[in-house]
């Protein structure tokens, strides 16, 4: 045998020998397997969990011995109140292991950590992995202290509703931990019961009393809120926190007293914390949370916050495709918060709320962002996802986020690959490539990734038709790789739902253009592409089978999605003005240009979603010209959208002018006076009739937007928007 080969084999032998000497080895086939010894009276539950998992691997079931018993080799479990808060330890000597937790829950966390070290996994609430091993190893004579990166770790994703999943991944659960949760003003002082009789309890905003918020300086309001909180505390005495937070709106009080407080302490957030301080002082041993959100985004100035107030910083407008550390204004604000409060928590928005199934490539930001939060002394996180709905990559997202919440220093790539292998099997490489390509395309486009965006807005970035073809090929590869495994194929098929959803949404936008839902037949009539509606029906069936009961935060169910699809099919029009030249004399808002001026005469009317087909002018008056060139028509219809929730209103006035022999002639002027409070989406068609239309070479449409927002939607820094889609020219 050559000398070098001999030396190499000897080194391998030596390394194995050294490892054997330095590690405890537990043989799963040994009849004298380890015992579990409960070293404290309240460690029984942890012992049963450990036994349950190890019995799935060990040849002989492991015995659990009570406190005081001993064994030659054992795993000792102990609740040790002397440990530092929020910690557990894994320890060993020459033969035995010791798991110690500061309390019962942390002892269980120690058990789950040991199981993970030995290769056990809990990928979702229902998908676990049990390793096939003959020997488990653990270093001898070691002491590993485990402490979380954040003291509070709540995850709002589907499997977080399962207690066993939360326990395994060391997660808190806000429904249990909060006596009052989230936006709470209307719980603490209900407007339905009090506004009509006592409007002065509520905010004076833009010179009107509004039920959406409270007056921060009204002594009676303070006393009523204190009474309500005292009642809630008596009903939920074991809760960790109680939320005193603004409603989900930007309204705040501007009465004379509140104005003074706001001016003194830096803005409406100053008024809020002045109000909170008065309440928190009445309950010094109770922890209160409040949201730093919208108009309370910035910290107050010159105001000491009571020590039992916890701020839940909730920056909803951040670009979710970028790292926090690359946002200079955000870094400045969080630095200011760090110096303002010692109890800074963070509300993270991690999915696309308007389209749960649409791809949302932000996974690459999680690790660095949470390291940034840890570095800036954020103490706790509430991570909002899809709630109990299965969204795009919801399983992977919740898994990575749960791991990061406990330890920001994990290797995310390693964790991701481990999950993909375990959850998708042989499909993992293709799915990893799909994820990588999504991220690459998003980063290359370098466009703002908005939590309220969607497939149409991303059609020119990471969801281009070309990119969609590549994604489709990768998912097809993944499907073929697991074609013989029903369960794995089902998991991969859920990923395809995302691509199907994107295709359907974009096809509505493209209309009769390439990639659109319509084709034009020999009679000039539009019809849906062959097989497309069948695909939508299959999509809906799969969503219902998977329990995906809504497709976005606004609550559209799969069945309703199909109904809307069928309505859109009927919402087409064929008219004489299709493909005429249309000129914007007033440019629409940049983010609402749709397909441009051609989209106003493509024969495809907008439906309910303002992101699809509608073209919008924000705070300006649209002026549009159509080159009709003496076209023979006598009806002109304009379709407008009304979506008051998003500040889209029907216009105040529409004027038609015609160009005849170089001069403009007024054809008709229409005043619109039926603006009423309405929060359902509607389209309104204005029809104009004139036998003189054909005498004009150009028709000019002047649309007067609402001059101001109606009082029921009055908000600072908001303006009315007018949106229109199809302009139809007909001969009747």
C-alpha positions in Angstrom: 0.0 0.0 0.0 1.4 3.4 -0.9 2.6 5.5 2.1 0.3 8.4 1.4 -2.8 6.2 1.1 -1.9 4.5 4.4 -1.5 7.9 6.1 -4.9 9.1 4.7 -6.7 6.0 6.0 -5.0 6.3 9.4 -6.1 9.9 9.7 -9.7 9.0 8.9 -9.5 6.2 11.5 -8.0 8.7 14.0 -10.7 11.2 13.4 -13.5 8.7 13.9 -11.8 7.5 17.1 -11.5 11.0 18.3 -15.1 11.7 17.6 -16.2 8.6 19.4 -14.2 9.6 22.4 -15.5 13.2 22.4 -19.2 12.5 21.8 -21.9 10.6 23.6 -23.4 8.0 21.2 -26.9 6.6 21.7 -27.7 3.5 19.7 -31.3 3.2 18.7 -31.1 -0.6 18.3 -29.6 -1.1 21.8 -31.8 -3.0 24.2 -30.3 -1.0 27.1 -31.4 2.4 25.6 -31.3 5.6 27.5 -33.9 6.5 30.2 -35.7 9.8 30.6 -35.4 11.0 34.2 -37.7 13.7 35.4 -35.5 15.8 37.7 -38.4 18.1 38.7 -42.0 17.5 39.4 -43.2 19.8 36.5 -41.2 18.1 33.8 -43.5 15.3 32.9 -45.0 16.9 29.8 -41.6 17.5 28.3 -40.7 13.9 29.1 -43.7 12.6 27.3 -42.9 14.7 24.2 -39.4 13.4 24.1 -40.4 9.8 24.6 -43.1 10.1 21.9 -40.6 11.2 19.2 -37.7 8.9 20.3 -40.0 5.9 20.4 -40.6 6.3 16.7 -36.9 5.5 16.1 -35.7 3.4 19.1 -36.1 -0.4 18.9 -37.1 -0.5 22.6 -39.4 2.1 24.0 -37.7 4.5 26.3 -38.8 4.5 30.0 -39.6 7.6 32.0 -38.4 7.5 35.6 -39.5 9.9 38.3 -37.4 12.4 40.3 -34.9 10.7 42.5 -34.3 7.7 40.2 -31.0 7.2 38.5 -29.7 5.3 35.5 -26.3 4.5 34.1 -27.1 6.5 31.0 -30.0 8.9 30.9 -31.6 12.2 29.6 -32.4 14.3 32.6 -35.2 16.9 32.4 -35.5 19.7 34.9 -37.3 23.0 35.3 -34.7 25.3 36.8 -36.0 28.7 38.0 -32.4 29.9 38.6 -31.7 30.0 34.9 -31.8 33.4 33.2 -35.3 34.5 32.0 -36.2 33.1 28.6 -33.4 30.5 28.5 -32.9 26.8 28.5 -29.7 24.7 28.4 -28.5 21.5 26.8 -25.7 19.9 28.9 -23.8 16.7 29.1 -21.2 14.8 31.1 -19.4 11.6 30.0 -22.5 9.5 29.7 -25.7 11.5 30.2 -27.6 14.5 28.8 -29.3 17.2 30.8 -32.1 19.5 29.5 -32.9 22.4 31.8 -35.5 25.1 31.2 -36.2 28.3 33.1 -39.9 27.2 33.2 -42.0 24.4 31.8 -42.4 25.9 28.4 -38.7 26.5 28.0 -38.0 23.0 29.1 -40.2 21.8 26.2 -38.3 24.2 23.9 -35.1 22.4 25.0 -36.6 19.0 24.1 -37.6 20.3 20.6 -34.1 21.7 20.1 -32.5 18.4 21.0 -34.8 16.6 18.6 -33.9 19.1 15.8 -30.2 18.5 16.5 -30.9 14.8 16.0 -32.7 15.4 12.6 -36.3 15.5 13.6 -38.4 18.1 11.8 -41.8 19.7 12.0 -42.2 21.4 8.6 -45.9 22.2 9.1 -48.6 21.4 11.6 -49.2 18.1 9.8 -45.9 17.3 8.1 -43.1 15.9 10.2 -39.9 14.1 9.4 -38.5 11.3 11.6 -34.9 10.4 10.8 -33.8 6.8 10.1 -30.8 6.6 12.3 -29.0 3.9 14.2 -27.0 6.3 16.4 -27.6 9.8 17.8 -24.6 11.8 18.9 -24.1 14.6 21.4 -20.8 16.3 22.5 -19.5 15.2 25.9 -19.0 17.6 28.8 -20.6 20.6 27.2 -23.1 23.3 28.2 -25.1 25.1 25.5 -27.2 28.0 26.7 -30.1 28.9 24.3 -31.7 32.4 24.5 -34.1 33.9 21.9 -33.1 36.9 19.8 -36.5 38.5 20.7 -38.4 38.2 23.9 -41.8 38.1 22.1 -42.3 36.1 18.9 -45.7 35.9 17.3 -46.4 34.6 13.8 -49.7 35.1 12.1 -49.6 32.3 9.5 -51.8 29.2 8.9 -49.8 26.7 11.0 -49.3 29.1 13.9 -52.9 28.4 14.7 -51.7 24.9 15.7 -50.4 24.7 19.3 -48.0 21.9 18.6 -46.4 23.8 15.7 -46.0 26.9 17.9 -44.4 24.9 20.7 -42.0 23.2 18.4 -40.9 26.5 16.8 -41.0 28.4 20.1 -43.7 30.9 19.1 -46.0 33.0 21.2 -49.7 33.4 20.3 -51.3 36.9 20.4 -54.9 35.7 20.9 -53.8 34.1 24.2 -51.3 36.8 25.2 -53.4 39.9 24.7 -56.5 40.9 26.7 -57.2 43.4 23.9 -55.5 43.1 20.6 -54.6 45.5 17.8 -56.8 48.5 16.9 -58.8 49.0 20.0 -60.3 52.5 20.3 -63.7 51.3 19.1 -63.6 48.5 21.6 -62.7 50.7 24.5 -65.2 53.4 23.7 -67.6 52.1 21.0 -68.7 54.9 18.6 -72.0 53.2 17.8 -73.1 53.6 21.4 -71.6 56.9 22.2 -71.0 59.1 19.2 -74.5 60.4 18.6 -75.0 61.3 22.3 -71.5 62.5 23.0 -69.7 63.6 19.8 -67.2 65.6 21.9 -65.8 62.2 23.1 -64.5 61.7 19.6 -62.0 63.4 17.3 -62.5 66.8 15.8 -60.9 66.3 12.4 -61.0 68.7 9.5 -63.5 70.8 11.5 -66.0 67.9 12.0 -66.4 65.4 14.9 -65.6 62.0 13.6 -66.3 58.5 15.2 -63.1 57.0 13.9 -60.9 58.3 16.7 -61.1 59.7 20.2 -60.4 63.1 21.7 -57.1 62.6 23.5 -57.5 65.4 26.1 -61.1 64.7 27.2 -61.1 63.8 30.9 -64.3 61.8 30.6 -62.9 59.8 27.8 -59.9 58.9 29.9 -62.1 57.8 32.8 -64.4 55.8 30.5 -61.4 54.0 28.9 -59.9 53.3 32.4 -63.2 51.7 33.5 -63.4 49.6 30.4 -59.8 48.4 30.7 -60.3 47.6 34.4 -63.3 45.4 33.3 -61.3 43.6 30.6 -58.4 43.0 33.0 -60.8 41.4 35.5 -62.1 39.2 32.7 -58.6 38.3 31.3 -56.3 38.6 34.3 -53.7 36.2 32.9 -53.1 38.2 29.7 -49.6 39.6 29.2 -50.6 42.7 27.3 -53.6 45.0 26.7 -53.7 47.1 23.6 -54.7 50.8 23.6 -54.3 51.7 19.9 -55.8 53.9 17.3 -58.4 52.5 14.9 -57.2 51.5 11.4 -57.4 55.0 10.0 -55.5 58.3 9.9 -58.0 60.4 11.8 -56.9 62.2 15.0 -58.3 64.9 17.2 -57.5 68.6 16.4 -59.6 70.3 19.0 -57.9 73.2 20.7 -56.6 71.2 23.7 -55.3 68.3 21.5 -53.7 70.8 19.1 -51.7 72.2 22.0 -50.6 68.8 23.2 -49.7 67.7 19.6 -47.6 70.8 19.1 -45.8 70.4 22.4 -44.9 66.7 21.9 -44.2 66.5 18.2 -47.5 65.8 16.4 -50.6 63.5 16.8 -48.3 60.8 18.2 -47.6 63.2 21.1 -51.3 63.5 21.9 -51.6 59.7 21.8 -48.8 59.1 24.3 -50.0 61.9 26.5 -53.3 60.1 26.6 -51.7 56.7 27.1 -49.5 57.9 30.0 -52.6 59.1 31.9 -54.2 55.6 31.6 -51.0 53.6 32.1 -50.3 55.4 35.4 -53.5 54.0 36.8 -52.3 50.5 36.2 -48.6 50.5 36.9 -48.3 46.7 37.0 -50.1 46.2 33.7 -48.3 46.1 30.3 -50.0 48.2 27.6 -49.2 48.1 23.9 -49.9 50.7 21.3 -49.3 51.0 17.5 -46.9 53.4 16.0 -48.8 53.4 12.7 -49.7 55.9 10.0 -50.0 59.3 11.8 -48.3 57.9 14.9 -45.4 56.5 12.9 -42.8 58.8 14.4 -41.9 58.9 18.1 -43.1 61.7 20.4 -40.6 64.4 21.4 -40.0 65.9 24.8 -42.3 63.3 26.4 -41.3 60.5 28.8 -43.3 57.4 28.1 -44.6 55.4 31.1 -42.5 52.3 31.7 -45.4 49.9 31.3 -46.1 51.1 27.7 -44.8 48.9 24.8 -44.7 50.5 21.4 -45.5 48.2 18.4 -43.8 50.0 15.5 -45.8 49.2 12.4 -44.3 50.7 9.2 -46.8 49.6 6.6 -45.4 51.6 3.6 -41.8 50.1 3.4 -40.5 48.6 0.2 -40.6 44.9 1.1 -38.1 44.0 -1.6 -35.3 46.0 0.0 -33.3 45.6 3.2 -34.2 47.8 6.1 -30.5 48.8 6.4 -30.7 50.3 2.9 -33.5 52.7 3.8 -31.9 55.8 5.4 -35.2 57.4 6.5 -36.3 54.2 8.2 -33.0 53.8 9.9 -33.3 57.3 11.3 -36.8 56.7 12.6 -36.0 53.4 14.3 -33.0 55.0 15.9 -35.3 57.7 17.3 -37.7 55.1 18.6 -34.8 53.2 20.2 -33.8 56.3 22.2 -37.5 57.0 23.1 -38.6 53.7 24.6 -37.0 50.7 26.1 -40.0 48.5 25.1 -39.8 48.6 21.3 -41.7 45.9 19.4 -42.1 45.6 15.6 -45.1 44.6 13.4 -43.7 43.1 10.2 -45.8 42.8 7.1 -44.4 39.8 5.1 -46.9 39.0 2.4 -49.0 40.6 -0.4 -52.3 41.2 1.3 -54.3 42.1 -1.8 -53.4 38.9 -3.6 -52.5 36.0 -1.3 -51.6 33.6 -4.1 -49.5 36.0 -6.2 -45.7 35.5 -6.0 -44.1 37.9 -3.6 -40.3 37.7 -3.8 -39.2 39.0 -0.4 -37.8 36.0 1.4 -34.2 37.2 0.7 -34.8 40.2 3.0 -35.9 38.3 6.2 -32.5 37.4 7.6 -30.8 40.7 7.3 -33.9 42.6 8.3 -34.2 40.7 11.6 -30.6 41.1 12.3 -31.1 44.8 11.8 -34.0 44.8 14.2 -32.1 42.9 16.8 -29.1 45.3 16.5 -31.5 48.2 17.0 -32.8 46.7 20.3 -36.2 45.7 19.0 -37.5 43.3 21.8 -40.4 41.6 20.2 -42.1 40.9 16.8 -45.5 40.3 15.5 -45.1 38.9 12.0 -48.2 39.2 9.9 -48.7 36.8 7.1 -51.8 35.1 5.5 -53.5 34.4 8.9 -55.3 31.1 8.4 -55.2 31.1 4.6 -52.7 29.1 2.6 -50.9 31.7 0.5 -48.0 31.5 -1.9 -45.1 29.6 -0.3 -46.9 30.0 3.1 -45.3 26.8 4.4 -41.7 27.9 3.6 -42.3 31.5 4.8 -43.6 30.6 8.2 -40.8 28.0 8.7 -38.0 30.5 7.9 -39.6 33.3 9.9 -40.2 31.0 13.0 -36.5 30.0 12.9 -35.3 33.7 12.6 -37.6 34.9 15.4 -35.7 32.6 17.8 -32.2 33.0 16.3 -31.4 35.8 13.8 -28.0 34.2 13.1 -29.2 31.0 11.5 -28.0 30.2 8.0 -31.2 30.9 6.0 -29.9 29.2 2.9 -29.3 26.0 4.8 -32.7 26.2 6.5 -34.4 26.8 3.2 -32.7 23.9 1.5 -33.4 21.7 4.4 -37.1 22.6 4.2 -37.3 22.2 0.5 -35.7 18.8 0.6 -38.0 17.6 3.4 -41.3 19.2 2.1 -40.9 18.8 -1.7 -38.6 15.8 -2.0 -37.1 15.4 -5.5 -38.9 18.5 -6.6 -36.7 20.6 -4.3 -33.9 21.6 -6.9 -36.5 23.0 -9.4 -38.4 24.8 -6.7 -35.2 26.3 -5.4 -34.4 27.5 -8.9 -37.9 29.0 -9.2 -37.4 30.9 -6.0 -34.0 32.1 -7.0 -35.3 33.3 -10.4 -38.2 35.2 -8.8 -35.8 37.0 -6.5 -33.3 37.7 -9.3 -36.0 39.2 -11.5 -37.3 41.4 -8.7 -33.9 42.7 -7.7 -33.0 43.3 -11.3 -36.1 45.4 -11.9 -35.4 47.3 -8.6 -39.0 48.4 -8.3 -41.0 49.1 -5.1 -42.5 45.9 -3.7 -45.8 46.9 -2.2 -47.8 44.7 0.1 -50.9 46.0 -1.7 -49.7 45.4 -5.2 -50.5 42.5 -7.6 -49.8 40.6 -10.8 -50.8 43.4 -13.1 -48.5 46.0 -11.4 -45.6 43.5 -11.6 -46.2 42.7 -15.3 -43.0 44.6 -16.3 -40.8 43.5 -13.4 -40.7 39.9 -12.1 -43.9 38.8 -13.7 -43.3 39.5 -17.3 -44.7 37.0 -19.9 -41.1 35.9 -20.6 -40.4 35.3 -16.9 -43.8 33.5 -16.5 -42.8 31.0 -19.2 -39.5 30.3 -17.3 -41.4 29.8 -14.0 -43.8 27.5 -15.7 -41.0 25.3 -17.0 -39.4 25.1 -13.5 -42.7 24.1 -11.9 -43.3 21.6 -14.7 -39.9 20.1 -13.9 -40.8 19.9 -10.2 -44.1 18.2 -11.0 -42.4 15.6 -13.1 -39.8 14.9 -10.4 -42.6 13.8 -7.9 -45.1 12.5 -10.4 -45.2 9.1 -8.7 -45.9 10.6 -5.2 -49.4 11.8 -4.7 -48.7 13.9 -1.6 -45.6 15.6 -3.0 -47.4 16.3 -6.3 -50.2 18.0 -4.4 -47.7 20.3 -2.7 -46.1 21.3 -5.9 -49.5 21.8 -7.6 -50.2 24.4 -5.0 -47.3 26.4 -6.2 -48.7 26.2 -9.7 -51.9 27.9 -8.4 -49.8 31.0 -8.1 -48.8 31.0 -11.7 -52.4 30.3 -12.8 -53.6 33.2 -10.7 -51.1 35.6 -12.2 -52.0 34.4 -15.7 -55.7 35.0 -15.1 -55.2 38.4 -13.6 -52.9 39.6 -16.3 -55.2 38.1 -19.0 -57.9 40.5 -17.8 -55.6 43.4 -18.2 -54.3 42.4 -21.7 -57.8 41.9 -23.0 -57.7 41.1 -26.7 -54.0 41.7 -26.9 -51.4 38.9 -26.8 -51.6 37.1 -23.4 -55.1 38.4 -23.0 -58.3 36.5 -22.1 -60.1 37.4 -25.3 -59.8 36.7 -29.0 -61.9 38.3 -31.8 -64.0 36.0 -34.0 -64.8 36.4 -37.7 -67.8 38.6 -36.8 -65.7 41.0 -34.8 -67.1 39.7 -31.5 -64.9 39.0 -28.5 -64.9 35.6 -26.9 -62.8 33.9 -24.2 -59.8 31.9 -25.3 -60.5 28.2 -25.6 -60.1 26.3 -22.3 -59.4 29.4 -20.2 -62.6 29.4 -18.2 -62.2 25.7 -17.6 -58.7 26.5 -16.1 -60.3 29.1 -13.9 -62.9 26.6 -12.7 -60.1 24.0 -12.0 -58.2 26.7 -10.1 -61.3 27.5 -7.9 -61.9 23.7 -7.3 -58.3 23.3 -6.1 -58.4 26.4 -3.9 -61.6 25.1 -2.2 -60.0 21.6 -1.7 -57.0 23.2 -0.1 -59.2 25.3 2.2 -58.1 28.6 0.6 -61.4 30.4 1.3 -60.3 33.8 0.3 -57.8 35.2 -2.2 -56.9 38.4 -0.5 -57.5 40.6 2.5 -60.7 42.0 1.0 -62.3 38.6 1.3 -63.0 37.5 -2.3 -63.7 33.8 -2.2 -62.6 31.4 -5.0 -66.3 30.9 -5.8 -66.8 34.7 -6.0 -63.7 34.9 -8.2 -65.3 32.6 -10.7 -68.5 34.6 -10.6 -66.6 37.8 -11.3 -64.7 36.1 -14.1 -68.0 35.1 -15.7 -69.2 38.7 -15.3 -66.1 40.1 -16.9 -66.7 37.8 -19.9 -70.0 39.5 -20.4 -68.5 43.0 -19.8 -67.0 43.3 -23.2 -68.2 45.7 -25.9 -67.7 45.9 -29.6 -68.0 49.5 -30.9 -67.0 51.7 -33.8 -64.3 53.5 -31.8 -62.1 50.5 -31.2 -58.5 51.3 -32.1 -59.0 54.9 -32.8 -56.2 57.3 -31.8 -56.7 58.7 -28.3 -54.6 61.5 -26.9 -54.2 62.4 -23.2 -54.1 66.2 -22.9 -53.8 65.7 -19.2 -51.5 62.8 -18.2 -53.0 60.3 -15.8 -51.3 59.4 -12.5 -48.1 57.5 -13.1 -49.2 54.4 -11.2 -52.6 54.3 -13.0 -51.8 54.7 -16.6 -52.9 51.1 -17.4 -52.2 50.3 -21.0 -52.1 53.9 -21.9 -54.6 55.8 -24.1 -55.2 52.7 -26.3 -56.8 51.0 -23.3 -59.7 53.4 -23.4 -60.9 52.0 -26.8 -59.9 48.4 -26.7 -63.4 47.0 -26.3 -62.7 45.7 -22.8 -64.5 47.5 -20.0 -63.0 47.7 -16.5 -64.8 45.7 -13.8 -64.3 46.2 -10.0 -60.6 46.2 -9.6 -59.1 49.6 -10.1 -55.7 48.0 -11.0 -57.1 46.3 -14.1 -57.9 48.4 -17.2 -59.0 51.5 -15.3 -57.0 54.7 -16.0 -56.9 57.3 -13.2 -56.3 61.0 -12.6 -55.4 61.9 -9.0 -56.5 65.4 -8.0 -56.4 66.6 -11.6 -59.1 67.0 -14.4 -58.8 64.5 -17.3 -58.8 66.0 -20.8 -58.9 63.5 -23.6 -59.1 63.8 -27.4 -60.3 61.1 -29.8 -59.5 61.4 -33.5 -62.9 60.4 -34.9 -62.3 61.6 -38.4 -66.0 62.2 -39.2 -66.9 58.7 -38.1 -70.6 58.0 -38.4 -71.8 57.4 -34.9 -74.5 59.0 -32.7 -73.9 57.6 -29.2 -70.8 58.1 -27.0 -70.6 56.2 -23.7 -68.0 56.8 -21.0 -67.6 54.3 -18.2 -66.4 55.5 -14.7 -65.4 53.6 -11.6 -66.7 54.4 -8.1 -64.6 52.9 -5.3 -64.8 55.4 -2.4 -62.8 53.2 -0.1 -59.8 54.0 -2.3 -60.9 57.6 -2.9 -62.2 57.0 -6.4 -65.4 59.0 -7.2 -67.6 59.7 -10.2 -66.8 63.1 -11.7 -68.5 66.3 -11.0 -69.0 67.4 -14.6 -68.4 66.1 -18.1 -68.2 68.4 -21.2 -68.0 67.2 -24.8 -66.5 69.4 -27.5 -66.2 68.8 -31.2 -63.6 70.1 -33.7 -65.3 71.4 -36.8 -63.4 73.4 -39.4 -60.6 74.3 -37.0 -62.9 75.5 -34.2 -64.2 73.8 -31.1 -67.9 73.6 -30.6 -69.6 72.5 -27.4 -71.7 69.4 -27.9 -73.1 68.8 -24.4 -72.3 69.6 -20.8 -73.4 67.2 -18.1 -73.5 68.0 -14.3 -73.4 65.0 -11.9 -75.0 65.7 -8.6 -75.7 62.2 -7.1 -72.6 61.7 -5.0 -73.5 59.8 -1.9 -71.7 57.7 0.7 -71.2 54.3 -0.7 -68.5 51.7 -0.1 -69.4 49.1 -2.7 -67.5 49.1 -6.0 -69.6 50.2 -8.9 -69.2 51.3 -12.5 -71.3 54.1 -13.8 -71.9 54.7 -17.5 -72.6 58.2 -18.8 -74.3 58.1 -22.2 -74.3 61.0 -24.7 -76.5 61.2 -27.8 -76.0 63.6 -30.8 -76.6 63.3 -34.5 -73.9 65.8 -35.0 -71.0 63.6 -33.8 -70.1 62.6 -37.4 -69.4 66.2 -38.4 -66.4 66.4 -36.2 -62.8 65.3 -36.9 -61.9 65.2 -33.2 -64.0 64.8 -30.0 -62.5 66.4 -26.9 -63.8 65.1 -23.5 -63.3 67.5 -20.5 -63.9 65.8 -17.1 -64.1 67.8 -14.0 -62.9 65.8 -11.0 -64.5 66.4 -7.6 -63.1 69.6 -6.2 -62.6 68.1 -2.7 -63.2 64.9 -0.9 -66.7 64.5 0.6 -66.6 64.8 4.4 -67.1 61.0 4.9 -63.8 60.3 3.2 -61.9 63.4 4.1 -58.3 62.6 5.0 -55.2 64.8 5.1 -53.0 64.6 2.1 -55.6 62.7 0.1 -57.3 63.9 -3.1 -60.2 62.6 -5.1 -59.4 60.4 -8.1 -61.5 59.9 -11.2 -61.0 56.7 -13.1 -62.4 55.7 -16.5 -62.0 52.9 -18.9 -63.9 52.3 -22.0 -65.1 55.1 -24.2 -67.6 53.6 -26.6 -68.7 55.0 -30.0 -71.9 53.5 -31.3 -74.4 53.9 -34.1 -78.0 53.1 -33.0 
